[in-house]
Amino acid sequence: MSEYKPKIVALVCNWCTYTAADLAGTSRLSYPAEIRMIRLMCTGMIDQKYILKAFLDGADGVFIGGCHPGDCHYIDGNIKAEKRIGGTRNLLSQFGFEPDRLALQWIGASEGPEFQHNMTAFVERITALGPSQVADRMIL
């Protein structure tokens, strides 16, 4: 039997977290290959349906990374995302997912090492939770 490798979707802000990921790469800081990054202009545009779809399509965890509060290029998009994510955690439990499978973290553009640390910690957390049990019950 092969070692479990979680499927992680990362929805990241173009201006901060994606840039931090780029900095981590150019600085040769390695982070887990299980991350599938989707670059968005702002975390404020994330709708609950994107998160739910990722889980229903088999993601074991969803990581959302955005600008620090006060640094959003779209003024308060990250604050809107934070409010939306709080409600999404409640919704996830109704669908049978552990709310710990969803993370929101502020990572600035110059924080490549912080990006590496957060990605590694999130993958370790999801690995400890194991595969999503809901995905096993889905009829696709």
QUIHU-V560243 format. One record per backbone hydrogen bond with DSSP energy under -1.0 kcal/mol. NH is the residue of the N-H (numbers start at 1). CO is the residue of the C=O. Records with the same first field share a line. If there is no record, write none. Layout:
# QUIHU-V560243
NH=CO  CO
This chain:
# QUIHU-V560243
8=34
9=61
10=36
11=63
12=38
13=65
14=40
18=13
20=16
21=17
22=18
23=19
24=20
25=21
26=22
27=23
28=25
29=24
35=32
36=8
38=10
40=12
45=42
46=43
50=47
51=47
52=48
53=49
54=50
55=51
56=52
57=53
58=55
59=54
60=7
61=7
62=101
63=9
64=103
65=11
66=105
71=68
75=72
76=74
80=76
81=77
82=78
83=79
84=80
85=81
86=82
87=83
88=84
89=85
91=87
92=88
93=89
94=90
95=91
97=92
101=98
102=99
103=62
105=64
107=66
111=108
115=111
116=112
117=113
118=114
119=115
120=116
121=117
122=118
123=119
124=120
125=121
126=122
127=123
128=124
129=125
130=126
